[in-house]
Amino acid sequence: VRLVESGGGLVQPGGSLRLSCVASGFTFSRHIMSWHRQAPGKERELVANIWSDDSIIDYTDSVKGRFTISRDNAKKTVYLQMNNLKPEDTAVYYCKVPTLGLWGQGTQVTVSS
């Protein structure tokens, strides 16, 4: 049972990144998936989540209109498209299966000029 994130990196303000989280060891299509982030010195926060059938998608207010969560159940992958990135988006980003309490290892996103 595992989640593996990728796609993080260093980007300038206004830039874009696409994070991926590949799942294995459980029935991905049956579970809600979420993205969280933790900035230095701050608590981990929920960024977005998506229901198993895409019927419900929601975002924290600070990323609405800039980030898009999506999933491909055939590929057992959840994505986070991040556009118009800001320095305050700098954090380690984690994917999670809330119903299993399963976390990935995280991927660093740094927004800086």
Secondary structure by P-SEA (a helix, b strand, c coil): ccccccbbbbbcccbbbbbbbbbccccccccccccccccccccccccccccccccbbbbcccccccbbbbbcccccbbbbbbcccccccccbbbbbcccccccccbbbbbbcc
